[in-house]
Amino acid sequence: MHTKRRKPFLQLLLFSIVAILVLAGCSNSSSNDSDKNESASSNSDSEYPITIKHALGEAVIEKKPERVVTIQWGNQDVALALGVTPVGFSAANFGVQDDSGLLPWTKEKLDELGVKDPNVFQDTDGLDFEAISDAKPDVILAAYSGITQEDYDTLSEIAPVVAYPTAAWATTWREQVELNATGMGMKKEGEQLITDIEDMLKEKASKYPQIEGKKVVWVNFSADDLSKLHLYTPVDSRVAFLKELGLDYPDSVKDLITDPNSYSLELSAENVEALNDADVIVGYGNDELYNTIKADPLLGNIPAVKRGSVAFIASDTPLVAAGTPTPLSIEYTIDDYLELIGGAIDKINE
């Protein structure tokens, strides 16, 4: 009797145990799937292929690049700042004091990384497609550059190309880091680099409160022809960097810009009154050029020129190349740059 009565009970007990195990299994499976999804989500920026859209097309990168090539201005500094030595990069064509093609901050970082003989493309007169191809790149970084569609199409036959986001020579240092770091499969590292630079800039600029809110125009004068002035617009990385330091751009000059994507503007000296609202003028030059401008009947009447609020960057200093910022040049030159601009602004109250 006891045996017959216990059998249904044992079956029920066995069924209950199985059900519990099944439910537990489903729960664990669901949990595991959730963990997998969470892991995939957190690592999404390192999943391939990576597609980077830009002004000239899109770069599709199938796997993490091992051989990185950079071309034109400063893109090598992004790779180096992230600890990656390009297998080839363009020689600097501005501000270099010797025939190395290396600016001091680039050389300093190469030395730090133990690189003795970098592969520097001597392409200041045009891209050396053969040398770029010989470097066997997995990706070509050109986030800050002026490459044409034709250049891009040729380069794309060698490797995926990360070009500028909107227009030639109009990429900010931050965009340069974002695009190039993503192209190397190092998006998160690039984001951290940006944060570190932002924190450093904030700390440095706080020592020059006189800069905050002042209006600036970057003007390139030529002693050979004072009838025309060459200005950089707010989309140019030089002006964008000045804005980041706390300076602003006068509306009187903004109103003259007809192409919002153009990094430069030519201004006739007859319209020089547009510069009257500038608290400070920044440009390439020296004391001799300043004296020439000050003696000119039109340019000499610009208020900033009259009082000496002109921050000219001489060609025999590293600052001549630092106006177009990269992660390495910013750290190397920021103290001198802020001192130069701050000193020019101090003349407002003299």
PyMOL commands that set and color helices and strands:
alter all, ss='L'
color gray80, all
select helices_A, chain A and resi 2-42+44-46+75-81+104-112+129-134+149-156+173-183+187-205+209-211+237-244+251-254+269-275+287-295+299-301+303-307+319-322+327-349
alter helices_A, ss='H'
color red, helices_A
select strands_A, chain A and resi 50-54+57-61+68-70+88-90+120-121+139-141+161-162+216-220+228-232+264-268+280-284+310-313
alter strands_A, ss='S'
color yellow, strands_A
deselect
rebuild
show_as cartoon
